[in-house]
Amino acid sequence: MKKRSKIIVIALGGNALSSPRGKGGYLEQLKNTEKTAREIAKIAKKGWRIVITHGNGPQVGNILLQQEYSKEYVPCMPLSVCGAQTQGQIGTMLVNALNNEFKKHSLKTKAVAIISHVLINKYDPDFSKPIKPIGPIYTPREAEELRKQGMTLKKIMPGAFRRVVASPMPLKILEIEVIKNLLEKGFIPIACGGGGIPMIKSRSMRDKLKPTDAVIDKDLTSQVLAIQIKADYLIILTNVKKVALNFQKANQRWLDKLTIAEARKELKKGEFAPGSMKPKIEATIKFLKKGGSKAMIGRLNELQKILQGKAGTTIIR
């Protein structure tokens, strides 16, 4: 009986498309996407079955900014639709770059991008205290007008406000059967971009699903996806080489390995920053507790070494 290839979910951070010092233009994103494709092709060549997820922070922020400047001429779209736009935008760049790279290596596999929706609980406690900042900076007058429209805004500095939305926990990927089927047939699905489009059940619509304005953390969605497809490994790629204790302090210490117990202890101490390393650590713990074999965090350009345990941080049971 032929040995089954292991499944790996690769969660790409924003640095996979936009470099920290760049402006996020098309050619810059294209160049970074091609670099990402080269790294992924190297492990696809070794027979791994791969599913890719990605962030969308800079991209959705730009769309919201474009809407703000053109709202007098073009109707604005809700956040859920803007998220879907970024899934298409980033998906098409990744598909083209990956398939060109696969062809170069004579690989038969092809990448396919999927517009992905994620079920959330409409009573998630995060909806009562939204803290996830999105979009441009507003003046006090603009902020007041937006509040009248039902938006929540937070003061980030004197005279400057930003819109904040909820970041609820993901429950399940609604396109999971499509993703499984593509994976079984040898394709590489690109799914759950930006954490997925948040969907809630509406009692007034007889439990029909409808999108809502929220931002689901990409890494937490990635672990839900990984569990649903019974992935062996979850790799979260970011712009730092490893998980660190006392990050950017004089006594900073890089970690090669981290157990679930150690990770929980450091989370309790407030060691990892919210919106940065904290959700990544939480995602790896959830993945391992629900049956995953191994979780890793590291840099994109060290993907092969991370898989070999020679780079990044490996989180173990």
N, C-alpha and C positions, 0 to 999 in steps of 0.2 A: 504493500500500500504506500502510495506516494506521500511523503511528509508534507504537511500543510505549512505554507509560508506564514510567518508571524505578521500580525497586523499592528501597525503603528499609526497613531494620530499625531500629526505635527502641527502645533499651534504657532503660527507666525506672528511675531510682534510687529509693531509699526515700523521698526527699522528695516524690515524685509522689503519695504517699498519706499519709505522716505527717510533719508539720512538726517540725523539731528541738526546738522549744519546747513542742510539744503533748504530750498524754498517749496519743494513738493510739486514742481512742474511735471508735465507729462514725460519729457525725455529723461528727467532724473528718476522718476518712478519706474520707467521702462528699463533703465540701466540697472536699477536695484532689483527689479523683478527677474531680469536675466541672470543676475548673480545668484539669486535664490534658486532659480531653476537648475543651475549648474550643480549646486550642492544636493538638491533633492534627486536629480538624475543619477548621481553617484551611488545613492543607496537603493534607488529603484533598480539599478543594474544588478544589484546583489540579491534581488528577489523579494524584497520586502513588499508587503501589500500596504499601501499608504492611503490615508485620508488627511486632507489639509484643511485647517481652519485659519482664519486671519483676523487681525484687528482692522479698525477703520477710523480711528480717532481723527487723524489729520484730514482725511478725505471727507468725512461727514461734516467736520467743522467748516471746511471750505464751501461745501454746498449750502450750509446754513448762512454763511457770510454772503455768498452770491445772492441768496434769496433776500437777505436783508437789504442789499444795495439795489435790487431790481423789483422790490415789492410793489412799487407804484405802476409797474408796467406788466409784470408777470405774476399770476396768483401763486402764493406760497404753498408748498406741499407739507404735510405733517411729518414729524420726525421718523415715523415708521417707513414712510415712502422714501425719505432721504436715505435711510439705512439700506433699503432695497436697491437704491441707485448705486450706492457704494459697492454692494455685492456684485452688481453687474460690471461696474467700472474696474474693480480690482480683479474680479473673476476672469474677465476677458484678457487682461494683461498676463495673469498667471497661466491661463490655458494656452495662449499663444507661445509664451516663453518656454513653458514645460514641454509642449508638443514638439517645438523646434529642437529642443535639447534631446528629447527622446529619439527623434529621428536621426540626430547626429550620432547617437550611440546604438542605432539599429534596434531600438526597443519597440516592441509591438504595442505596449500600453499607451493609453491616451488619457489626458486630464479632461474632466468635465466639471463645469461650474453649476451649482444648484442654488437657486434663490431659496433660502431656508427660513422657516418659521419655527419659533420656540414657544411652547406653552409655559405660561407663568400663572401664579395665583394672584387674582385681582385684589385679594385681601393681604398680600404680602406686606409686612410691617414697613418696608422701605417706602411704600407709597405715602405713608403718613409723615415721613421726614425725608423728602428727597434731597440728596446732597451731590449728585453727579453733575458737574458743570458741563454745559455744551454751548456751542455757538459763540457769537461775538460779545463784546463788552457794550453795555448800554448806559446812557446818562440817566440821572434820577427821573427826568420827565418821561423818557422812553420806557423805563422800568415800570413806572406807574401805569402807563397805558397798557403794557403787557399784562400787568396784574389784573386789570379790568377784564382782560380776555381769558383769565383763568390760569395764567402761567405763574410758576413760582420762581422768584428771583432772589439772589443772594448778593449782599454787598461784599465785594472782594477788596476794595480800597475806597478811600473817601471819594464820593462822586462817581463810582464805577460799580456796575452790577452785571451779573451773568445769570442766565437762566440755569436752573437746576432741575433735574428729573430724577425719578426713582431708578434704582439699579436692583431689581428683584432677582430672586434666585431662579435659575432655569429648572424646569421640571422634566420636559422631554422634547425631543426633536420631532416635529410633525412629519418631516419627509424621510424618516429613518428607513422605511422599507425601500425607498428609491436608492438611498445611499448604500444599503446592504446589497441590493441587486447589482448596482454598478460595480461594487467592490468584488462581488463573486464572479462577475464577467471579465475581470481583469482591468477595469478602468481605475483611475485615480480621482475620486470625487473631491471637489473643493466646496466646502459647505460651511454653514453657520458663520458667515462673515460678519464681523462686528458683534459677535455674540448672538446673532440671529434676530429676526423681526419678532418683537414680543407680542404674543397673542393671548387673549383672555376669553373665558366663556361668559357670554352675556345671558343672564336669566330672562331679560326682557325680549331676547331674540330666540328663546327656547334652546338655550345652550349652544347657539351658533357661536363660532369663533370670530373675534374681531381684533384688529391691531390696536395697540395703545402706545402712547408716547412714553418710552422708558429706554434705558440702555442696559442691556444685560452684559455682564463681564464676559469677555471672550474666553478667558481661561476656564471659568466655571462651566460655561457651555461646552467647551472642548472635553471636559471630563465626563459630562453627561453623555455626549456623543460617544466617547471612548467606551463607556460602560454599555451603552445600548448596542454597539456593534461587537462587543466582547474583544476589544483590542488588548493586545499584550502589553504594549508600551504607550506611554504618553510623554511626548517631548515638548516642552514649552521653550521656544526660542525668543530671546530678548537681546538687549544691548549691553548686558554685563556678562562676564565670563562665568561667574558662579554665584551662588547664594552666599551672602556675607553676613556675619554678625557685626554690629557696630558700624554699619555701612557709612563710608566716607568720613570716618572719625579716625583719630590717631591710633586707636587700638583695633582697627578693622581686622577681621579674620575671615578669609575665604574658606568655604566648606566643600570638601570632596564628597562627603556622604552625610546624610541626615536621616535619622529614624523618625517614624511617626510620633513617637513619644517626645523626642527632642524638639521636633517641629511644633508640636502643640504647646510645649513648655515656653518656647520663644514667642509664639503667637500671644500667649497669655501675658507675657511680659511687655507686649507692645513692640517687639523687636522689628517687625516688618511693616513697611509703610502701606497704608490703605491706597488702593488705586495703582499700586506698583508691585512690590513683591508679595504683599499679603494675599491677594486672591490667587496668585500662582501657587503659593504654599498650601492654601486651603484646597485648591483644585487637586493637587497631587495627593493630599491626605484622603480626600473623598474617593479618588480613583483607586488607590491602594486598598482602602477599607471595603470597597465594593467588588473586589476581585481582580483588579489590575495587577500585573506582575511587577512592573518597574516604572518609575516616573523620573524624569530628568529635566533639569533646567540649565540652559547655557546659551552660547552665542551661535548664530547661524553658520558662520564660517568654520565652526568646529563640529558640525553635525556628525560627521563620521566618527570622530574621536569621542564624542559624547556617547554614541551608541556602543563604543568599545570600552567605555568607562575610563577613558584617558583624559577627559576634559569635562567641564561642567560639574553640576552637583547632582548626585543620584539620591533620590529619596527612597528609602526601603522600609519594609514593615518592621 
